[in-house]
Amino acid sequence: MDERRPPHQMCGMEQIYLMSAAALSAVWFLVHTFLGGRQVARPLRQATGMTDEARVVAWMCWHFVTATLLVLTLCFGGALIWAMPGLTLAGTALAAGFVAVGTWVTARSDIGFAKAPQGLLFIPQVVLGALALL
C-alpha cells in the first residue's frame, strides 16, 4: 500500500510544522558535527583516563549520533517533500527517543540540564511532528 499523498494535499500548517522540524533537526546536526566535534569528540579521542576499548566505543557512538541526527533531518525533510506520514512518524519517534534518553541520563547524572541539555533540545521536533500527524 502506498501511503504517499501529493504534497499539494498537505495543509499549509502541516508543511510549516515539517519544514520547521527539518530545519531544527538540521541545525542540531550541524551543531553536533562541527561545534560538538571540537568540544566533545576531539577531547574524547585524546582522553587518557579510559581504556582504549571504552574510548573507541564512545567515539563510535559519537558518530552513530551524527548519522542518526542526519537521518532525523531526512525523515522530516522527506515527509515534507514526498508527503509520507510514515517518515513524520519515524522522525517524531526518533526525537521522542532522544528526549527520553537524554532526560533520563541527565537526571541520573550529577551535571544537570544546564550543562547537558541535549535531550531537551528535541522537544520541539516531537511537538512539531505530532502536530503534523494530527
C-alpha positions as CSV (number, residue, x, y, z in Angstrom):
1,M,0.0,0.0,0.0
2,D,1.4,3.4,-1.0
3,E,1.0,5.8,1.9
4,R,2.1,8.8,-0.1
5,R,-0.2,11.6,-1.0
6,P,0.5,14.6,-3.3
7,P,2.2,17.4,-1.4
8,H,-0.5,19.8,-2.5
9,Q,-2.9,17.8,-0.4
10,M,-1.0,18.7,2.7
11,C,-2.4,21.6,4.6
12,G,-0.3,24.7,4.9
13,M,0.3,24.2,8.7
14,E,1.4,20.6,8.2
15,Q,4.0,21.9,5.7
16,I,5.2,24.6,8.2
17,Y,5.4,22.0,11.0
18,L,7.5,19.6,8.9
19,M,9.7,22.4,7.5
20,S,10.4,23.7,11.0
21,A,11.1,20.2,12.3
22,A,13.5,19.5,9.4
23,A,15.3,22.9,9.8
24,L,15.7,22.5,13.5
25,S,17.0,18.9,13.1
26,A,19.5,20.2,10.5
27,V,20.7,22.9,12.9
28,W,21.3,20.3,15.7
29,F,23.0,18.0,13.2
30,L,25.4,20.9,12.2
31,V,26.0,22.0,15.8
32,H,26.7,18.4,16.8
33,T,29.0,17.8,13.9
34,F,31.0,21.0,13.8
35,L,30.9,22.6,17.3
36,G,30.4,19.4,19.3
37,G,33.2,17.7,17.4
38,R,35.7,20.2,18.7
39,Q,34.2,20.3,22.3
40,V,33.5,16.6,22.8
41,A,34.8,14.2,20.0
42,R,38.3,15.6,19.8
43,P,38.9,15.5,23.6
44,L,37.3,12.1,23.8
45,R,39.8,10.8,21.2
46,Q,42.7,12.2,23.3
47,A,41.4,11.1,26.7
48,T,43.9,9.1,28.7
49,G,41.8,8.2,31.7
50,M,39.9,5.4,29.9
51,T,40.7,2.1,28.3
52,D,41.3,2.0,24.5
53,E,38.1,-0.1,24.1
54,A,36.0,2.4,26.0
55,R,37.4,5.4,24.1
56,V,36.9,3.8,20.7
57,V,33.3,2.7,21.5
58,A,32.5,6.1,22.9
59,W,33.9,7.7,19.7
60,M,32.0,5.3,17.6
61,C,28.8,6.2,19.5
62,W,29.5,9.8,18.7
63,H,29.5,9.0,15.0
64,F,26.3,6.9,15.4
65,V,24.6,10.0,16.8
66,T,25.9,12.1,13.9
67,A,24.4,9.7,11.4
68,T,21.2,9.5,13.4
69,L,20.8,13.3,13.5
70,L,21.2,13.3,9.7
71,V,18.5,10.6,9.4
72,L,16.2,12.6,11.7
73,T,16.6,15.6,9.4
74,L,16.0,13.4,6.3
75,C,12.8,11.9,7.9
76,F,11.2,15.3,8.4
77,G,12.5,16.7,5.1
78,G,11.4,13.6,3.2
79,A,8.0,13.7,4.9
80,L,7.7,17.2,3.6
81,I,8.9,16.5,0.0
82,W,7.2,13.2,-0.5
83,A,4.2,13.7,1.8
84,M,4.8,10.5,3.6
85,P,3.3,10.4,7.1
86,G,5.4,7.3,7.9
87,L,8.5,9.4,7.7
88,T,6.9,12.0,10.0
89,L,6.1,9.2,12.5
90,A,9.7,7.9,12.3
91,G,11.2,11.3,12.9
92,T,8.8,12.1,15.7
93,A,9.5,8.7,17.4
94,L,13.3,9.2,17.0
95,A,13.1,12.7,18.5
96,A,11.0,11.4,21.4
97,G,13.6,8.7,22.0
98,F,16.3,11.4,22.2
99,V,14.1,13.3,24.7
100,A,13.5,10.2,26.8
101,V,17.1,9.0,26.9
102,G,18.6,12.5,27.2
103,T,16.3,13.4,30.1
104,W,16.8,10.0,31.9
105,V,20.7,10.1,31.6
106,T,21.0,13.7,32.6
107,A,18.6,13.3,35.5
108,R,20.7,10.4,36.8
109,S,24.0,12.3,36.4
110,D,25.4,15.0,38.6
111,I,26.0,17.7,35.9
112,G,22.4,18.7,35.4
113,F,20.4,20.1,32.4
114,A,22.3,23.4,32.4
115,K,25.4,21.6,31.2
116,A,23.8,18.7,29.3
117,P,20.5,20.0,27.8
118,Q,20.8,17.8,24.7
119,G,17.8,15.6,25.4
120,L,15.6,18.7,25.9
121,L,16.6,20.2,22.6
122,F,14.4,17.7,20.7
123,I,11.1,18.5,22.4
124,P,10.2,21.0,19.6
125,Q,10.6,18.3,17.0
126,V,8.4,15.9,19.0
127,V,5.7,18.6,19.2
128,L,6.0,19.7,15.6
129,G,6.0,16.1,14.3
130,A,2.9,15.3,16.5
131,L,1.1,18.4,15.2
132,A,1.9,17.4,11.6
133,L,0.4,14.0,12.2
134,L,-2.9,15.3,13.5
